[in-house]
């Protein structure tokens, strides 16, 4: 017969074992920084003509971000000067609900949010499940476990909130329109 202390010793040993975590905060930050650079590269392409002629002045600045899993770190923000108006692209974070990352565009008249979501996503996907029995719940959980894990194909989209919430694919026209509205309203 096993003594309770032996069983408890085994319990403590299992609970205090150092498990090798696959989470690497430095890797997560690097990936986030790469996505920020990807976003800025898309923006630069939209503004090349205006940047090259000096009609828009673009400069990087540091943004301090604090996230639970990554701690406090510095990311790259972007400041655009259009005439006398200044607008800012501000990275918000990567550990957010419903998105892999967010960058806000803020200006004198309006603001926009750009989010990193799955390429095929057109809007939020909220599911509510109700079960009439524990057996039904168990079967659904087993069914979910057997589904293959799908890795998202992350891409930047505009978060559009009118009557509904919609994720809009980015292109040059969307960037230019957002900049104009941020300045002019």
One Martini backbone bead per residue (centre of mass of N, CA, C, O) as a GRO file, in nm:
protein
  185
    1UNK     BB    1   0.097   0.037   0.023
    2UNK     BB    2   0.059   0.369  -0.032
    3UNK     BB    3   0.171   0.645   0.086
    4UNK     BB    4   0.089   0.970   0.112
    5UNK     BB    5   0.378   1.085   0.106
    6UNK     BB    6   0.461   0.949  -0.157
    7UNK     BB    7   0.239   1.074  -0.330
    8UNK     BB    8   0.313   1.367  -0.261
    9UNK     BB    9   0.601   1.362  -0.365
   10UNK     BB   10   0.520   1.306  -0.657
   11UNK     BB   11   0.346   1.552  -0.696
   12UNK     BB   12   0.568   1.766  -0.642
   13UNK     BB   13   0.766   1.673  -0.857
   14UNK     BB   14   0.579   1.725  -1.102
   15UNK     BB   15   0.514   2.036  -1.035
   16UNK     BB   16   0.845   2.121  -1.015
   17UNK     BB   17   0.922   2.068  -1.281
   18UNK     BB   18   1.109   2.153  -1.542
   19UNK     BB   19   0.977   2.293  -1.816
   20UNK     BB   20   0.991   2.310  -2.154
   21UNK     BB   21   0.952   2.596  -2.314
   22UNK     BB   22   0.831   2.741  -2.624
   23UNK     BB   23   0.853   3.017  -2.505
   24UNK     BB   24   0.996   3.317  -2.671
   25UNK     BB   25   1.022   3.647  -2.624
   26UNK     BB   26   1.239   3.725  -2.838
   27UNK     BB   27   1.099   3.591  -3.076
   28UNK     BB   28   0.833   3.748  -3.056
   29UNK     BB   29   0.954   4.030  -3.095
   30UNK     BB   30   1.084   3.983  -3.369
   31UNK     BB   31   0.827   3.916  -3.516
   32UNK     BB   32   0.687   4.184  -3.456
   33UNK     BB   33   0.901   4.367  -3.591
   34UNK     BB   34   0.864   4.244  -3.872
   35UNK     BB   35   0.567   4.331  -3.902
   36UNK     BB   36   0.617   4.630  -3.878
   37UNK     BB   37   0.806   4.652  -4.123
   38UNK     BB   38   0.600   4.551  -4.328
   39UNK     BB   39   0.404   4.783  -4.289
   40UNK     BB   40   0.602   5.017  -4.358
   41UNK     BB   41   0.668   4.918  -4.644
   42UNK     BB   42   0.385   4.959  -4.754
   43UNK     BB   43   0.372   5.260  -4.693
   44UNK     BB   44   0.621   5.356  -4.852
   45UNK     BB   45   0.512   5.273  -5.127
   46UNK     BB   46   0.269   5.479  -5.115
   47UNK     BB   47   0.491   5.740  -5.051
   48UNK     BB   48   0.737   5.778  -5.240
   49UNK     BB   49   0.668   6.031  -5.410
   50UNK     BB   50   0.642   6.224  -5.150
   51UNK     BB   51   0.912   6.166  -5.017
   52UNK     BB   52   1.108   6.229  -5.256
   53UNK     BB   53   0.987   6.540  -5.278
   54UNK     BB   54   0.924   6.641  -4.962
   55UNK     BB   55   0.604   6.645  -4.886
   56UNK     BB   56   0.695   6.410  -4.696
   57UNK     BB   57   0.784   6.349  -4.361
   58UNK     BB   58   0.986   6.077  -4.237
   59UNK     BB   59   0.998   5.932  -3.899
   60UNK     BB   60   1.144   5.776  -3.646
   61UNK     BB   61   1.031   5.632  -3.329
   62UNK     BB   62   0.989   5.564  -2.994
   63UNK     BB   63   0.803   5.290  -2.839
   64UNK     BB   64   0.654   5.208  -2.542
   65UNK     BB   65   0.594   4.869  -2.436
   66UNK     BB   66   0.350   4.676  -2.241
   67UNK     BB   67   0.364   4.324  -2.174
   68UNK     BB   68   0.309   4.050  -2.002
   69UNK     BB   69   0.505   3.843  -2.181
   70UNK     BB   70   0.739   4.085  -2.264
   71UNK     BB   71   0.719   4.339  -2.132
   72UNK     BB   72   0.935   4.601  -2.168
   73UNK     BB   73   0.955   4.780  -2.484
   74UNK     BB   74   1.093   4.882  -2.801
   75UNK     BB   75   0.942   5.042  -3.074
   76UNK     BB   76   0.855   5.137  -3.400
   77UNK     BB   77   0.772   5.443  -3.504
   78UNK     BB   78   0.571   5.682  -3.708
   79UNK     BB   79   0.634   6.002  -3.858
   80UNK     BB   80   0.421   6.242  -4.024
   81UNK     BB   81   0.468   6.520  -4.241
   82UNK     BB   82   0.191   6.736  -4.348
   83UNK     BB   83   0.296   7.006  -4.352
   84UNK     BB   84   0.165   7.103  -4.036
   85UNK     BB   85   0.102   6.805  -4.004
   86UNK     BB   86   0.081   6.534  -3.761
   87UNK     BB   87   0.139   6.185  -3.780
   88UNK     BB   88   0.087   5.854  -3.622
   89UNK     BB   89   0.250   5.545  -3.587
   90UNK     BB   90   0.135   5.302  -3.334
   91UNK     BB   91   0.241   5.057  -3.158
   92UNK     BB   92   0.065   4.835  -2.931
   93UNK     BB   93   0.078   4.510  -3.003
   94UNK     BB   94   0.068   4.131  -2.988
   95UNK     BB   95  -0.106   4.062  -2.716
   96UNK     BB   96  -0.416   4.020  -2.849
   97UNK     BB   97  -0.741   4.012  -2.900
   98UNK     BB   98  -0.790   3.879  -3.228
   99UNK     BB   99  -0.471   3.944  -3.263
  100UNK     BB  100  -0.119   3.980  -3.353
  101UNK     BB  101  -0.165   4.299  -3.408
  102UNK     BB  102  -0.114   4.669  -3.357
  103UNK     BB  103  -0.173   4.979  -3.543
  104UNK     BB  104  -0.189   5.322  -3.497
  105UNK     BB  105  -0.359   5.609  -3.635
  106UNK     BB  106  -0.271   5.949  -3.555
  107UNK     BB  107  -0.451   6.265  -3.548
  108UNK     BB  108  -0.625   6.564  -3.548
  109UNK     BB  109  -0.920   6.412  -3.656
  110UNK     BB  110  -0.824   6.100  -3.660
  111UNK     BB  111  -0.852   5.735  -3.632
  112UNK     BB  112  -0.671   5.419  -3.674
  113UNK     BB  113  -0.675   5.058  -3.725
  114UNK     BB  114  -0.424   4.807  -3.751
  115UNK     BB  115  -0.433   4.455  -3.826
  116UNK     BB  116  -0.328   4.122  -3.741
  117UNK     BB  117  -0.454   3.877  -3.962
  118UNK     BB  118  -0.606   3.661  -4.131
  119UNK     BB  119  -0.631   3.668  -4.468
  120UNK     BB  120  -0.944   3.542  -4.465
  121UNK     BB  121  -1.040   3.766  -4.287
  122UNK     BB  122  -1.343   3.988  -4.244
  123UNK     BB  123  -1.392   3.924  -3.931
  124UNK     BB  124  -1.520   3.843  -3.660
  125UNK     BB  125  -1.512   3.522  -3.467
  126UNK     BB  126  -1.797   3.426  -3.296
  127UNK     BB  127  -1.853   3.167  -3.052
  128UNK     BB  128  -2.142   2.982  -2.937
  129UNK     BB  129  -2.191   2.721  -2.699
  130UNK     BB  130  -2.453   2.476  -2.653
  131UNK     BB  131  -2.561   2.231  -2.415
  132UNK     BB  132  -2.773   1.949  -2.319
  133UNK     BB  133  -2.505   1.781  -2.248
  134UNK     BB  134  -2.222   1.623  -2.153
  135UNK     BB  135  -2.201   1.440  -2.400
  136UNK     BB  136  -2.211   1.662  -2.613
  137UNK     BB  137  -1.962   1.810  -2.514
  138UNK     BB  138  -1.758   1.579  -2.537
  139UNK     BB  139  -1.791   1.531  -2.843
  140UNK     BB  140  -1.705   1.815  -2.929
  141UNK     BB  141  -1.423   1.810  -2.801
  142UNK     BB  142  -1.322   1.566  -2.965
  143UNK     BB  143  -1.366   1.693  -3.242
  144UNK     BB  144  -1.171   1.934  -3.200
  145UNK     BB  145  -0.910   1.758  -3.152
  146UNK     BB  146  -0.922   1.624  -3.454
  147UNK     BB  147  -0.853   1.879  -3.569
  148UNK     BB  148  -0.663   2.061  -3.748
  149UNK     BB  149  -0.403   2.276  -3.729
  150UNK     BB  150  -0.423   2.619  -3.813
  151UNK     BB  151  -0.213   2.836  -3.969
  152UNK     BB  152  -0.188   3.150  -3.995
  153UNK     BB  153  -0.202   3.414  -4.245
  154UNK     BB  154  -0.051   3.693  -4.187
  155UNK     BB  155  -0.216   4.021  -4.209
  156UNK     BB  156  -0.279   4.342  -4.297
  157UNK     BB  157  -0.554   4.545  -4.164
  158UNK     BB  158  -0.837   4.725  -4.158
  159UNK     BB  159  -1.027   4.857  -3.898
  160UNK     BB  160  -1.377   4.856  -3.944
  161UNK     BB  161  -1.623   5.078  -3.781
  162UNK     BB  162  -1.960   5.068  -3.792
  163UNK     BB  163  -2.212   4.867  -3.770
  164UNK     BB  164  -1.975   4.692  -3.832
  165UNK     BB  165  -1.714   4.460  -3.838
  166UNK     BB  166  -1.416   4.510  -4.043
  167UNK     BB  167  -1.175   4.367  -4.269
  168UNK     BB  168  -0.943   4.549  -4.465
  169UNK     BB  169  -0.770   4.548  -4.728
  170UNK     BB  170  -0.460   4.651  -4.826
  171UNK     BB  171  -0.368   4.960  -4.995
  172UNK     BB  172  -0.287   5.252  -5.126
  173UNK     BB  173  -0.569   5.385  -5.101
  174UNK     BB  174  -0.611   5.331  -4.801
  175UNK     BB  175  -0.373   5.487  -4.693
  176UNK     BB  176  -0.441   5.765  -4.818
  177UNK     BB  177  -0.721   5.795  -4.691
  178UNK     BB  178  -0.635   5.779  -4.394
  179UNK     BB  179  -0.450   6.023  -4.397
  180UNK     BB  180  -0.659   6.233  -4.482
  181UNK     BB  181  -0.864   6.179  -4.246
  182UNK     BB  182  -0.665   6.236  -4.013
  183UNK     BB  183  -0.637   6.539  -4.098
  184UNK     BB  184  -0.949   6.628  -4.208
  185UNK     BB  185  -1.201   6.410  -4.133
   0.00000   0.00000   0.00000
